Amino acid sequence: MSQEVTLTVREQKRLFVITEVLAERWTAPDAAAKLQLSLRQMRRLLAAYRRDGPAGLVHGNRGRPSPRRLPSDLRQQVVALARTAYADYNDHHLADVLAEDHDIQVSRSSVRRLRREAGLATPRKKRPPRHRSWRLRRPQPGMLLQVDGSQHDWLEGRGPELCLIAAVDDATGEIPWALFRPEEDAAGYFLLLQRLSQTHGLPLAVYADRHTIFQSPKKASISEQLAGQPPRSQFGRLLHDLSVQLLPAHSPQAKGRIERLFGTLQDRLVKALRQAGATSLEDANRVLQHFLPRYNARFAVHPARPESAYRPWPAGIRPDTVFCFKHERVVAKDNTISFNGHHLPIAPGRSRASYAHCRVEVRQLLNGQLLVGCQGSPLARFKPLHLGPPAVGKFSPAHPPPILAKPRPDKPLARVRAPSRPHKPAQDHPWRLPIVAQHSANKRRG
Protein backbone atom coordinates (compact mmCIF):
# COMPACT_ATOMS: atom_id res chain seq x y z
CA MET A 1 0.00 0.00 0.00
CA SER A 2 1.53 3.28 -1.07
CA GLN A 3 1.67 6.12 1.42
CA GLU A 4 0.68 9.67 0.62
CA VAL A 5 3.65 11.92 -0.05
CA THR A 6 4.09 15.46 -1.34
CA LEU A 7 6.06 15.58 -4.55
CA THR A 8 7.98 18.49 -5.89
CA VAL A 9 7.61 19.74 -9.45
CA ARG A 10 10.68 17.78 -10.49
CA GLU A 11 9.39 14.59 -8.89
CA GLN A 12 5.95 15.07 -10.47
CA LYS A 13 7.63 15.30 -13.85
CA ARG A 14 9.47 12.04 -13.21
CA LEU A 15 6.23 10.37 -12.08
CA PHE A 16 4.52 11.38 -15.34
CA VAL A 17 7.36 9.98 -17.44
CA ILE A 18 7.44 6.72 -15.43
CA THR A 19 3.71 6.19 -15.89
CA GLU A 20 4.16 6.63 -19.63
CA VAL A 21 6.94 4.01 -19.61
CA LEU A 22 4.85 1.56 -17.57
CA ALA A 23 1.97 2.09 -20.00
CA GLU A 24 4.41 1.06 -22.75
CA ARG A 25 3.90 4.32 -24.62
CA TRP A 26 7.56 5.33 -24.14
CA THR A 27 10.66 3.26 -23.89
CA ALA A 28 13.18 3.53 -21.07
CA PRO A 29 15.88 5.13 -23.29
CA ASP A 30 13.33 7.71 -24.55
CA ALA A 31 12.30 8.53 -20.96
CA ALA A 32 15.94 8.86 -19.87
CA ALA A 33 16.58 11.31 -22.71
CA LYS A 34 13.54 13.41 -21.79
CA LEU A 35 14.58 13.58 -18.11
CA GLN A 36 18.26 14.08 -19.07
CA LEU A 37 19.28 11.05 -17.05
CA SER A 38 21.39 8.04 -17.84
CA LEU A 39 19.67 4.78 -18.74
CA ARG A 40 21.02 3.18 -15.57
CA GLN A 41 19.51 5.91 -13.36
CA MET A 42 16.22 5.61 -15.22
CA ARG A 43 16.07 1.90 -14.46
CA ARG A 44 16.74 2.67 -10.76
CA LEU A 45 13.76 5.04 -10.70
CA LEU A 46 11.54 2.44 -12.34
CA ALA A 47 12.60 -0.16 -9.79
CA ALA A 48 11.99 2.24 -6.87
CA TYR A 49 8.53 3.09 -8.21
CA ARG A 50 7.59 -0.60 -8.61
CA ARG A 51 8.76 -1.24 -5.02
CA ASP A 52 7.48 1.82 -3.07
CA GLY A 53 5.19 3.65 -5.48
CA PRO A 54 5.44 7.49 -5.66
CA ALA A 55 7.30 7.52 -2.34
CA GLY A 56 10.20 5.84 -4.09
CA LEU A 57 10.78 9.01 -6.12
CA VAL A 58 11.30 11.15 -3.00
CA HIS A 59 14.89 11.84 -1.97
CA GLY A 60 15.95 9.75 0.98
CA ASN A 61 17.31 12.69 2.99
CA ARG A 62 14.03 14.59 2.99
CA GLY A 63 12.94 15.36 6.54
CA ARG A 64 16.26 14.36 8.07
CA PRO A 65 18.55 16.93 9.76
CA SER A 66 21.70 17.74 7.81
CA PRO A 67 24.93 16.28 9.21
CA ARG A 68 26.50 19.71 8.66
CA ARG A 69 23.83 21.45 10.74
CA LEU A 70 25.18 23.76 13.46
CA PRO A 71 24.77 22.49 17.03
CA SER A 72 21.79 23.85 18.87
CA ASP A 73 23.83 25.55 21.61
CA LEU A 74 26.04 27.24 19.02
CA ARG A 75 22.99 28.50 17.14
CA GLN A 76 21.55 29.94 20.34
CA GLN A 77 24.88 31.62 21.17
CA VAL A 78 25.07 33.30 17.74
CA VAL A 79 21.47 34.54 17.98
CA ALA A 80 22.06 35.84 21.53
CA LEU A 81 25.13 37.81 20.41
CA ALA A 82 23.23 39.14 17.41
CA ARG A 83 20.46 40.38 19.70
CA THR A 84 22.64 42.06 22.33
CA ALA A 85 26.26 43.09 21.79
CA TYR A 86 26.22 43.10 18.00
CA ALA A 87 22.68 44.22 17.26
CA ASP A 88 23.84 46.94 14.83
CA TYR A 89 26.41 44.75 13.01
CA ASN A 90 25.61 43.61 9.50
CA ASP A 91 25.79 39.92 8.57
CA HIS A 92 29.26 40.06 7.03
CA HIS A 93 30.75 42.07 9.88
CA LEU A 94 29.12 39.85 12.49
CA ALA A 95 30.63 36.73 10.89
CA ASP A 96 34.09 38.35 10.96
CA VAL A 97 33.76 39.42 14.61
CA LEU A 98 32.54 36.00 15.70
CA ALA A 99 35.61 34.40 14.12
CA GLU A 100 38.11 36.96 15.46
CA ASP A 101 36.84 37.65 18.98
CA HIS A 102 34.79 34.55 19.90
CA ASP A 103 36.47 31.82 17.83
CA ILE A 104 33.13 30.88 16.26
CA GLN A 105 33.66 29.84 12.65
CA VAL A 106 30.31 30.55 10.99
CA SER A 107 29.82 31.61 7.38
CA ARG A 108 28.02 34.78 6.43
CA SER A 109 25.15 32.84 4.86
CA SER A 110 24.69 30.87 8.10
CA VAL A 111 24.67 34.07 10.13
CA ARG A 112 22.14 35.56 7.77
CA ARG A 113 19.92 32.47 7.96
CA LEU A 114 20.04 32.35 11.77
CA ARG A 115 19.20 36.04 12.10
CA ARG A 116 16.30 35.80 9.66
CA GLU A 117 14.92 32.72 11.41
CA ALA A 118 15.05 34.68 14.70
CA GLY A 119 13.27 37.64 13.09
CA LEU A 120 16.32 39.90 13.10
CA ALA A 121 16.71 41.99 9.96
CA THR A 122 20.02 43.44 8.86
CA PRO A 123 20.61 46.97 10.25
CA ARG A 124 22.13 48.05 6.93
CA LYS A 125 19.57 49.46 4.54
CA LYS A 126 20.37 48.78 0.91
CA ARG A 127 19.36 50.99 -1.96
CA PRO A 128 17.87 49.48 -5.08
CA PRO A 129 20.64 48.62 -7.55
CA ARG A 130 21.34 50.99 -10.41
CA HIS A 131 23.05 50.13 -13.62
CA ARG A 132 26.31 51.98 -14.06
CA SER A 133 29.22 51.32 -16.33
CA TRP A 134 32.09 49.98 -14.26
CA ARG A 135 35.58 51.30 -14.78
CA LEU A 136 38.28 48.65 -14.73
CA ARG A 137 40.83 48.80 -11.96
CA ARG A 138 44.30 50.04 -12.74
CA PRO A 139 46.62 47.06 -13.26
CA GLN A 140 49.41 48.13 -10.87
CA PRO A 141 49.33 49.53 -7.33
CA GLY A 142 50.41 53.14 -7.18
CA MET A 143 49.06 54.10 -10.60
CA LEU A 144 45.98 55.84 -9.16
CA LEU A 145 44.98 56.86 -5.64
CA GLN A 146 41.48 58.05 -4.80
CA VAL A 147 41.49 60.58 -1.94
CA ASP A 148 38.63 62.19 -0.06
CA GLY A 149 37.45 63.21 3.39
CA SER A 150 34.43 62.04 5.38
CA GLN A 151 32.95 64.32 8.04
CA HIS A 152 31.06 62.05 10.44
CA ASP A 153 30.28 61.50 14.10
CA TRP A 154 32.97 58.85 14.36
CA LEU A 155 33.07 58.94 18.17
CA GLU A 156 29.26 58.68 18.51
CA GLY A 157 29.01 61.70 20.79
CA ARG A 158 31.89 60.70 23.09
CA GLY A 159 34.10 63.43 21.60
CA PRO A 160 34.21 66.05 18.87
CA GLU A 161 33.00 65.38 15.35
CA LEU A 162 36.00 64.46 13.22
CA CYS A 163 36.86 64.16 9.55
CA LEU A 164 38.58 61.05 8.21
CA ILE A 165 40.99 61.82 5.37
CA ALA A 166 41.93 58.64 3.52
CA ALA A 167 43.40 57.32 0.30
CA VAL A 168 42.52 54.04 -1.40
CA ASP A 169 44.59 52.33 -4.08
CA ASP A 170 42.53 51.80 -7.21
CA ALA A 171 44.31 48.56 -8.15
CA THR A 172 44.11 46.71 -4.84
CA GLY A 173 41.51 48.52 -2.71
CA GLU A 174 44.16 48.90 0.01
CA ILE A 175 44.21 51.91 2.31
CA PRO A 176 47.88 52.93 2.30
CA TRP A 177 47.28 55.62 4.93
CA ALA A 178 44.50 57.58 6.64
CA LEU A 179 44.21 60.03 9.50
CA PHE A 180 41.62 61.91 11.50
CA ARG A 181 41.46 65.70 11.42
CA PRO A 182 39.13 68.20 13.11
CA GLU A 183 37.81 69.04 9.64
CA GLU A 184 38.68 68.48 6.00
CA ASP A 185 41.60 70.79 5.27
CA ALA A 186 44.62 71.08 3.01
CA ALA A 187 47.05 70.38 5.86
CA GLY A 188 45.49 66.93 6.32
CA TYR A 189 46.07 66.03 2.68
CA PHE A 190 49.63 67.35 2.98
CA LEU A 191 50.25 64.99 5.90
CA LEU A 192 48.62 62.13 4.00
CA LEU A 193 50.85 62.54 0.94
CA GLN A 194 53.92 63.13 3.10
CA ARG A 195 53.36 59.83 4.90
CA LEU A 196 52.76 57.98 1.62
CA SER A 197 56.00 59.34 0.16
CA GLN A 198 57.89 57.88 3.12
CA THR A 199 56.23 54.44 3.27
CA HIS A 200 55.11 53.58 -0.28
CA GLY A 201 56.37 56.31 -2.59
CA LEU A 202 54.71 58.84 -4.86
CA PRO A 203 51.69 57.73 -6.92
CA LEU A 204 51.39 58.46 -10.60
CA ALA A 205 47.97 60.15 -10.31
CA VAL A 206 45.49 61.28 -7.66
CA TYR A 207 41.72 61.12 -8.23
CA ALA A 208 39.78 63.70 -6.20
CA ASP A 209 36.62 65.77 -6.33
CA ARG A 210 36.39 69.42 -7.32
CA HIS A 211 36.74 70.81 -3.81
CA THR A 212 38.61 74.09 -3.53
CA ILE A 213 41.33 72.22 -1.64
CA PHE A 214 42.27 70.56 -4.92
CA GLN A 215 41.27 73.22 -7.44
CA SER A 216 41.65 76.95 -6.93
CA PRO A 217 38.47 78.99 -7.46
CA LYS A 218 40.49 82.06 -8.40
CA LYS A 219 40.91 83.29 -11.94
CA ALA A 220 44.33 83.21 -13.53
CA SER A 221 46.39 86.35 -12.99
CA ILE A 222 48.05 88.22 -15.82
CA SER A 223 51.42 86.59 -15.10
CA GLU A 224 49.79 83.14 -15.03
CA GLN A 225 48.01 83.85 -18.29
CA LEU A 226 51.22 84.93 -19.96
CA ALA A 227 53.01 81.84 -18.62
CA GLY A 228 50.13 79.56 -19.66
CA GLN A 229 49.69 78.20 -16.14
CA PRO A 230 46.27 77.66 -14.55
CA PRO A 231 45.69 78.91 -11.01
CA ARG A 232 46.46 76.17 -8.50
CA SER A 233 45.53 75.62 -4.90
CA GLN A 234 48.17 74.78 -2.33
CA PHE A 235 47.60 71.04 -2.71
CA GLY A 236 47.45 71.36 -6.49
CA ARG A 237 50.79 73.15 -6.41
CA LEU A 238 52.21 70.34 -4.26
CA LEU A 239 51.14 67.69 -6.77
CA HIS A 240 52.57 69.76 -9.63
CA ASP A 241 55.92 70.10 -7.86
CA LEU A 242 56.05 66.33 -7.32
CA SER A 243 54.93 65.52 -10.91
CA VAL A 244 51.76 63.78 -9.69
CA GLN A 245 48.78 64.10 -12.03
CA LEU A 246 45.55 65.45 -10.54
CA LEU A 247 42.37 63.95 -12.04
CA PRO A 248 39.19 65.84 -11.04
CA ALA A 249 36.01 63.77 -10.74
CA HIS A 250 32.76 65.09 -12.18
CA SER A 251 30.49 63.15 -9.79
CA PRO A 252 30.71 61.13 -6.56
CA GLN A 253 29.97 57.97 -8.56
CA ALA A 254 33.13 58.52 -10.61
CA LYS A 255 35.24 57.91 -7.51
CA GLY A 256 32.87 55.31 -6.12
CA ARG A 257 35.65 53.16 -4.70
CA ILE A 258 36.45 55.61 -1.91
CA GLU A 259 32.78 56.52 -1.47
CA ARG A 260 32.00 52.86 -0.77
CA LEU A 261 35.06 52.73 1.46
CA PHE A 262 33.63 55.42 3.73
CA GLY A 263 30.36 53.52 3.86
CA THR A 264 32.23 50.47 5.16
CA LEU A 265 34.36 52.46 7.59
CA GLN A 266 31.36 54.31 9.01
CA ASP A 267 30.08 50.88 9.97
CA ARG A 268 33.19 48.93 11.02
CA LEU A 269 35.57 51.67 12.15
CA VAL A 270 32.89 53.30 14.31
CA LYS A 271 32.44 50.02 16.17
CA ALA A 272 36.21 49.61 16.57
CA LEU A 273 36.41 53.10 18.07
CA ARG A 274 33.51 52.23 20.36
CA GLN A 275 35.17 49.05 21.61
CA ALA A 276 38.44 50.93 22.26
CA GLY A 277 36.60 53.72 24.12
CA ALA A 278 38.13 56.49 21.98
CA THR A 279 37.05 59.96 23.10
CA SER A 280 39.53 62.35 21.43
CA LEU A 281 41.37 63.01 18.19
CA GLU A 282 44.54 61.35 19.49
CA ASP A 283 42.65 58.23 20.59
CA ALA A 284 40.91 57.98 17.23
CA ASN A 285 44.19 58.16 15.28
CA ARG A 286 45.74 55.55 17.56
CA VAL A 287 42.88 53.12 16.98
CA LEU A 288 42.90 53.86 13.26
CA GLN A 289 46.53 52.82 12.80
CA HIS A 290 45.76 49.43 14.42
CA PHE A 291 42.59 49.10 12.34
CA LEU A 292 44.15 49.65 8.89
CA PRO A 293 46.29 46.45 8.74
CA ARG A 294 43.27 44.32 9.65
CA TYR A 295 41.12 46.06 7.08
CA ASN A 296 43.70 45.65 4.30
CA ALA A 297 44.19 41.99 5.12
CA ARG A 298 40.43 41.44 4.92
CA PHE A 299 39.40 43.51 1.88
CA ALA A 300 42.47 44.11 -0.30
CA VAL A 301 42.53 42.26 -3.64
CA HIS A 302 45.39 41.09 -5.80
CA PRO A 303 46.26 43.45 -8.67
CA ALA A 304 46.53 42.32 -12.27
CA ARG A 305 50.25 43.09 -12.19
CA PRO A 306 52.03 42.87 -8.82
CA GLU A 307 54.82 45.28 -9.76
CA SER A 308 54.53 48.53 -7.81
CA ALA A 309 54.14 51.77 -9.77
CA TYR A 310 54.98 54.02 -6.82
CA ARG A 311 57.88 56.33 -7.63
CA PRO A 312 60.71 56.87 -5.15
CA TRP A 313 61.34 60.31 -3.74
CA PRO A 314 62.98 62.55 -6.38
CA ALA A 315 66.65 63.11 -5.81
CA GLY A 316 67.70 66.68 -5.09
CA ILE A 317 64.33 67.80 -3.66
CA ARG A 318 64.10 68.59 0.03
CA PRO A 319 60.77 67.60 1.59
CA ASP A 320 60.46 70.89 3.50
CA THR A 321 60.57 72.82 0.20
CA VAL A 322 57.40 71.14 -1.14
CA PHE A 323 55.41 70.02 1.94
CA CYS A 324 54.65 73.57 2.98
CA PHE A 325 52.24 76.36 2.16
CA LYS A 326 53.76 79.00 -0.08
CA HIS A 327 52.63 82.62 -0.09
CA GLU A 328 53.93 85.75 -1.82
CA ARG A 329 54.31 89.02 0.02
CA VAL A 330 55.71 92.46 -0.78
CA VAL A 331 58.06 93.99 1.77
CA ALA A 332 56.78 97.30 3.15
CA LYS A 333 58.86 100.45 3.45
CA ASP A 334 59.73 99.63 7.06
CA ASN A 335 61.20 96.25 6.02
CA THR A 336 58.27 94.20 7.38
CA ILE A 337 55.77 91.84 5.79
CA SER A 338 52.23 91.21 6.90
CA PHE A 339 51.17 87.60 7.50
CA ASN A 340 48.01 86.42 9.28
CA GLY A 341 47.74 89.62 11.30
CA HIS A 342 51.44 89.73 12.24
CA HIS A 343 54.11 92.13 11.03
CA LEU A 344 57.34 90.20 10.58
CA PRO A 345 60.59 92.20 10.37
CA ILE A 346 63.13 91.44 7.65
CA ALA A 347 66.67 92.11 8.85
CA PRO A 348 69.09 93.78 6.43
CA GLY A 349 71.36 91.37 4.62
CA ARG A 350 74.97 91.54 3.47
CA SER A 351 74.07 92.38 -0.09
CA ARG A 352 71.49 95.06 0.63
CA ALA A 353 70.41 97.13 3.57
CA SER A 354 66.71 97.28 2.71
CA TYR A 355 64.28 94.89 1.04
CA ALA A 356 61.50 97.43 0.67
CA HIS A 357 59.19 96.78 -2.30
CA CYS A 358 60.79 93.37 -2.89
CA ARG A 359 58.58 90.38 -3.60
CA VAL A 360 59.42 87.57 -1.16
CA GLU A 361 58.16 84.01 -0.66
CA VAL A 362 56.81 82.91 2.72
CA ARG A 363 56.87 79.16 3.37
CA GLN A 364 54.61 77.99 6.15
CA LEU A 365 55.80 74.57 7.31
CA LEU A 366 53.46 71.96 8.72
CA ASN A 367 54.87 72.49 12.22
CA GLY A 368 54.02 76.20 12.15
CA GLN A 369 57.45 77.65 11.32
CA LEU A 370 57.75 80.41 8.74
CA LEU A 371 60.63 80.72 6.27
CA VAL A 372 61.01 83.94 4.29
CA GLY A 373 63.18 83.91 1.19
CA CYS A 374 63.90 86.07 -1.83
CA GLN A 375 65.08 84.62 -5.14
CA GLY A 376 66.11 81.36 -3.51
CA SER A 377 68.13 82.88 -0.67
CA PRO A 378 66.75 82.68 2.91
CA LEU A 379 66.07 85.96 4.67
CA ALA A 380 64.41 85.10 7.98
CA ARG A 381 62.98 82.24 10.03
CA PHE A 382 60.20 82.61 12.57
CA LYS A 383 59.39 79.89 15.09
CA PRO A 384 56.03 79.59 16.82
CA LEU A 385 55.89 79.70 20.58
CA HIS A 386 54.15 76.31 20.76
CA LEU A 387 55.14 73.74 18.19
CA GLY A 388 52.51 71.16 17.41
CA PRO A 389 50.52 69.50 14.66
CA PRO A 390 49.35 71.61 11.75
CA ALA A 391 46.41 73.79 12.54
CA VAL A 392 43.13 73.67 10.67
CA GLY A 393 42.56 75.54 7.44
CA LYS A 394 41.34 75.23 3.89
CA PHE A 395 44.30 76.58 1.96
CA SER A 396 46.69 77.23 4.81
CA PRO A 397 46.62 76.49 8.52
CA ALA A 398 44.25 79.02 9.99
CA HIS A 399 44.71 80.47 13.48
CA PRO A 400 48.46 79.72 13.69
CA PRO A 401 50.28 79.81 17.01
CA PRO A 402 51.57 83.23 18.08
CA ILE A 403 54.80 84.11 16.32
CA LEU A 404 57.81 85.82 17.84
CA ALA A 405 57.77 88.92 15.67
CA LYS A 406 58.48 92.55 16.17
CA PRO A 407 55.22 94.48 16.40
CA ARG A 408 54.81 97.65 14.40
CA PRO A 409 55.19 100.76 16.62
CA ASP A 410 51.91 102.35 17.51
CA LYS A 411 51.24 105.75 15.98
CA PRO A 412 49.98 108.62 18.19
CA LEU A 413 46.28 109.01 18.01
CA ALA A 414 45.07 112.04 16.10
CA ARG A 415 43.08 114.64 18.04
CA VAL A 416 39.43 114.23 17.40
CA ARG A 417 37.69 117.49 16.54
CA ALA A 418 34.12 118.17 17.45
CA PRO A 419 31.80 118.48 14.48
CA SER A 420 31.39 122.13 13.42
CA ARG A 421 27.97 123.76 13.25
CA PRO A 422 26.80 125.27 9.95
CA HIS A 423 27.24 129.10 9.77
CA LYS A 424 24.03 131.08 9.63
CA PRO A 425 24.36 134.66 8.20
CA ALA A 426 22.61 137.55 9.94
CA GLN A 427 19.27 138.86 8.82
CA ASP A 428 20.79 141.98 7.19
CA HIS A 429 23.50 140.01 5.41
CA PRO A 430 23.63 140.78 1.66
CA TRP A 431 23.02 137.10 0.88
CA ARG A 432 19.58 137.40 2.50
CA LEU A 433 18.59 140.58 0.55
CA PRO A 434 16.86 140.50 -2.83
CA ILE A 435 19.00 140.84 -5.92
CA VAL A 436 17.99 144.54 -6.50
CA ALA A 437 18.80 145.42 -2.91
CA GLN A 438 22.16 143.66 -3.22
CA HIS A 439 22.95 145.77 -6.30
CA SER A 440 22.06 148.99 -4.45
CA ALA A 441 24.12 148.00 -1.46
CA ASN A 442 27.08 147.25 -3.66
CA LYS A 443 26.79 150.73 -5.27
CA ARG A 444 26.75 152.43 -1.89
CA ARG A 445 29.85 150.47 -0.88
CA GLY A 446 31.60 151.42 -4.10
GIRAKA-V514278 format. One record per backbone hydrogen bond with DSSP energy under -0.5 kcal/mol. CO is the residue of the C=O (numbers start at 0). NH is the residue of the N-H. If there is no record, write none. Layout:
co=[CO/CO]
nh=[NH/NH]
This chain:
co=[4/7/8/9/10/11/12/13/14/15/16/17/18/19/19/20/26/27/28/29/30/31/31/37/38/39/40/41/42/43/44/45/46/47/48/51/52/53/54/58/60/65/70/71/72/73/74/75/76/77/78/79/80/83/85/89/90/91/92/93/94/95/96/96/97/97/102/103/106/107/108/109/110/111/112/113/114/115/118/122/129/131/138/139/140/141/143/144/144/145/147/149/149/151/151/152/154/161/162/162/163/163/164/165/166/167/168/171/173/173/176/178/180/182/184/185/186/187/188/189/190/191/192/193/194/194/195/195/201/203/204/205/205/206/207/210/210/212/220/221/222/223/223/230/232/233/234/235/236/237/238/239/242/244/244/245/246/250/250/251/252/254/254/255/256/257/258/259/260/261/263/263/264/264/266/267/268/269/270/271/272/272/273/279/280/281/282/283/284/285/286/287/288/289/290/291/292/293/294/295/310/313/315/317/317/318/318/321/322/323/324/326/328/330/331/334/335/336/338/341/341/342/343/344/351/354/357/357/359/360/360/361/361/362/362/363/364/366/368/369/370/371/371/372/373/376/379/381/382/384/391/392/392/393/401/402/404/414/422/425/428/428/429/433/434/435/436/437/438/439/440/441]
nh=[6/11/12/13/14/15/16/17/18/19/20/21/22/24/25/23/30/31/32/33/34/35/36/41/42/43/44/45/46/47/48/49/50/51/52/54/55/56/57/61/63/68/74/75/76/77/78/79/80/81/82/83/85/86/88/93/94/95/96/97/98/99/100/101/101/103/104/105/110/111/112/113/114/115/116/117/119/118/120/124/131/133/304/142/308/203/169/146/206/167/165/151/163/153/161/155/157/151/164/180/149/165/178/147/176/145/172/300/168/175/166/164/162/184/188/189/190/191/192/193/194/195/196/197/197/198/199/200/310/244/144/207/246/146/248/213/214/234/224/225/226/227/228/215/236/237/238/239/240/241/243/242/244/205/246/247/207/253/254/254/255/257/258/259/260/261/262/263/264/265/266/267/268/269/270/271/272/273/274/275/276/277/276/283/284/285/286/287/288/289/290/291/292/293/294/295/296/297/298/299/201/316/317/320/321/321/322/323/365/325/363/361/359/356/334/345/331/343/341/338/343/344/336/346/348/357/330/359/328/362/372/326/363/364/370/324/367/387/364/381/362/378/379/360/376/373/371/369/403/386/397/185/186/185/384/404/406/416/424/428/431/432/432/437/438/439/440/441/442/443/444/445]
